Amino acid sequence: NSGDGSIMIVVATDAPLGSRNLERLASRAIVGLARTGSSMSNGSGDYVIAFSTAYTIPHFGRGATVETPDLIANDLMSDLFRAVEEATEEAITNSLFAARTTLGRDGNRAEALPIDRVLALFPAKK
């Protein structure tokens, strides 16, 4: 086993962001992935998509106009960057701890993470 793997990260927000800032936000999800210890090696296929639900573009008849929504300015993105970094890290960690032992094709077995042994590696917080 080479240890290579892939991850697909979906970043959904209700913040009114344009395509450029959604792309910037998606790139910050990779920071959250890195925090989990991922090596993102040559064979891994790591992808992020980001979208906003802040506005919808209704279907209009001929000659109708569509208003451009107010978007969050670049200078106000830092808190969103931190949020997506932390949310990505937490989502990956949660998925590791929630995983169960599975048996796959040809008898391949993937063991669940031994939670008690993992937690013992970290000092208790006071």
C-alpha positions as CSV (number, residue, x, y, z in Angstrom):
1,N,0.0,0.0,0.0
2,S,1.5,3.3,-1.1
3,G,-0.5,5.4,1.4
4,D,-1.8,7.6,-1.4
5,G,-5.4,8.6,-1.2
6,S,-7.8,11.2,-2.4
7,I,-10.1,13.6,-0.7
8,M,-12.9,15.8,-2.1
9,I,-13.7,18.8,0.1
10,V,-16.9,20.8,-0.3
11,V,-17.0,24.3,1.1
12,A,-20.5,25.7,1.3
13,T,-21.2,29.1,2.7
14,D,-24.0,31.6,2.8
15,A,-21.6,34.5,2.7
16,P,-22.1,36.6,-0.5
17,L,-18.9,35.8,-2.4
18,G,-18.0,36.1,-6.0
19,S,-16.1,33.5,-7.9
20,R,-12.6,34.9,-7.1
21,N,-13.2,34.9,-3.3
22,L,-14.8,31.4,-3.5
23,E,-11.6,30.2,-5.2
24,R,-9.5,31.8,-2.5
25,L,-11.8,30.2,0.2
26,A,-11.4,26.8,-1.4
27,S,-7.6,27.1,-1.4
28,R,-7.8,27.6,2.4
29,A,-9.5,24.3,2.8
30,I,-6.2,22.7,1.8
31,V,-4.6,24.4,4.9
32,G,-7.1,22.5,7.0
33,L,-6.2,19.3,5.2
34,A,-2.5,19.9,5.9
35,R,-3.2,20.5,9.6
36,T,-4.4,16.8,9.8
37,G,-1.0,15.6,8.7
38,S,-1.8,14.9,5.1
39,S,1.3,14.6,2.9
40,M,-0.7,15.4,-0.3
41,S,1.7,13.1,-2.2
42,N,2.1,12.6,-5.9
43,G,-0.6,10.0,-6.2
44,S,-3.2,11.8,-4.1
45,G,-6.1,13.5,-5.8
46,D,-7.2,16.3,-3.5
47,Y,-9.9,18.6,-4.8
48,V,-12.0,21.4,-3.3
49,I,-15.1,23.0,-4.6
50,A,-16.7,26.0,-3.0
51,F,-20.1,27.6,-3.5
52,S,-22.3,30.2,-1.9
53,T,-26.0,30.0,-1.3
54,A,-26.2,33.8,-0.6
55,Y,-28.2,34.6,-3.6
56,T,-30.0,33.0,-6.5
57,I,-30.4,34.2,-10.0
58,P,-34.0,33.8,-11.0
59,H,-35.0,32.8,-14.5
60,F,-36.5,35.8,-16.2
61,G,-38.2,36.3,-19.5
62,R,-36.8,38.1,-22.4
63,G,-35.4,41.6,-21.7
64,A,-35.3,41.2,-17.9
65,T,-32.3,42.4,-16.0
66,V,-30.5,40.7,-13.1
67,E,-29.1,42.7,-10.3
68,T,-25.5,42.1,-9.1
69,P,-25.5,41.2,-5.4
70,D,-23.3,43.1,-2.9
71,L,-20.3,40.9,-2.3
72,I,-17.9,40.7,0.7
73,A,-14.8,42.7,0.1
74,N,-11.3,41.1,-0.1
75,D,-10.3,42.9,3.1
76,L,-13.0,41.1,5.1
77,M,-12.1,37.6,4.0
78,S,-9.6,36.7,6.8
79,D,-12.2,35.5,9.3
80,L,-13.8,33.3,6.6
81,F,-10.4,31.9,5.7
82,R,-9.8,30.9,9.3
83,A,-13.3,29.4,9.6
84,V,-12.9,27.2,6.5
85,E,-9.4,26.1,7.7
86,E,-10.7,25.1,11.1
87,A,-14.0,23.5,9.7
88,T,-12.0,21.4,7.2
89,E,-9.6,20.1,9.9
90,E,-12.5,19.3,12.2
91,A,-14.5,17.6,9.6
92,I,-11.6,15.3,8.6
93,T,-10.8,14.5,12.2
94,N,-14.4,13.8,12.9
95,S,-14.6,11.4,10.0
96,L,-11.5,9.5,11.1
97,F,-13.0,9.0,14.6
98,A,-16.4,8.1,13.3
99,A,-15.1,5.5,10.8
100,R,-15.8,1.8,11.4
101,T,-13.9,-1.2,10.4
102,T,-14.9,-2.3,7.0
103,L,-14.4,-5.3,4.8
104,G,-14.0,-4.6,1.1
105,R,-13.5,-6.4,-2.1
106,D,-11.2,-9.4,-2.1
107,G,-11.2,-9.5,1.7
108,N,-9.4,-6.2,2.0
109,R,-10.0,-4.9,5.6
110,A,-9.7,-1.3,6.7
111,E,-9.5,-1.1,10.5
112,A,-11.3,1.6,12.5
113,L,-9.1,4.1,14.2
114,P,-8.3,2.8,17.8
115,I,-9.8,5.9,19.5
116,D,-8.6,5.1,23.0
117,R,-5.0,4.6,21.8
118,V,-5.0,7.7,19.7
119,L,-6.4,9.9,22.5
120,A,-3.7,8.5,24.9
121,L,-1.1,10.1,22.7
122,F,-2.3,13.6,23.5
123,P,-1.9,15.2,26.9
124,A,-5.1,16.1,28.7
125,K,-6.0,19.7,28.5
126,K,-6.6,21.5,31.8
